[in-house]
Amino acid sequence: MSLEIRPPGVGCVKADERSSRLRSLRRRTALSALGAVVVATVLGFVLAGRRGQFTAALQSAPISLLGLAVLLQIVALLARTEAWNVCVRAAGGTVPRRLLFRAAGMGYLASLVNGSVGVVARIASLRRLAPQDAPGVPALVAAEVPIITVEVALAAIFSFTLIAPLGVPWWVPVLAVGAMIGAVAALRRVSQCRRTGLWAGLAIMRNHGRGRMIAFALLAVCTQVARNWLMLHAIGVNVSVLDAMALLIAMFTVGQLPIGPSVGAATAVLVLGRHGVAAAAAAGVLLTVTSVIGSLCYAAWAMTDRIVTGRLNPSPDAPMRALAVTTSSA
């Protein structure tokens, strides 16, 4: 017999929700894979006559600098995770930092497919690891908004760096900054007026901890800019920090499209192609590779920590589950 009593229909509803999320994840993954293939094919045609230059640029990057780029990627992920931790706690979460970082590691692994897939995976992992201590799913989704707002605000401030490489009109950055000022003011107003349910995720906008959140979000962005600059110089593309910032802004924007890991090379060619298409594509590939390795290292720690912690600290209700299984078998 079973010791667990569930209300009628609850199991079916949860099963339907899981099935719906799984179908959505599969659709997004398939779309990202298709987009990656299309973009990779286009890049292949563009680089058809520059294969030698592309290969030479890839081989010119020292291993030591590639390792440093991986380290910078890990630092950026850790900083962004701490910013997320601040937002989750402001929303009422009491999740231990270790569990939250573990959930973030799995989310960053999924983000290699697509950024939105990574957000879904990170929230789902946190809810699975700490269902009692984590805020509800709507609040967790909203908790992403303050961090994204900081990132977009920084992108708007430095969007003038896109004027030269992409021919963006001068008034576009001005409009972008004005729009972000209005968005921040609106979010803070909403966070003060509404404090429950979905809106609990915006609590950090009125909380004294927002300075800490902003600091960690800025650290993550600055680390990514440094990684871009390092990789570009490693293959001989001598650009400024502003060019590296422009590349990050473009990668953030293009990354919202379902084109998977091909976003690095495609964006680098789009923004920095004037420095040489082959060199820019090589820089984009190296950025993608070091990003993937950094995310895999983070995810490997998360999985290892979960396994080791599970063996050292078995679940306190394990005896009850064992008793239930024995009783059911009898």
NORNORHU-V854505 format. One record per helix or strand of 3 or more residues. SS is the DSSP state (H for helix, E for strand). FROM is the first residue (numbers start at 0). LEN is the number of residues. Records with the same first field share a line. If there is no record, write none. Layout:
SS=FROM-LEN ; FROM-LEN
This chain:
H=9-37 ; 47-12 ; 62-28 ; 96-14 ; 114-15 ; 136-21 ; 158-8 ; 169-24 ; 196-9 ; 209-25 ; 240-14 ; 259-16 ; 276-36 ; 317-12
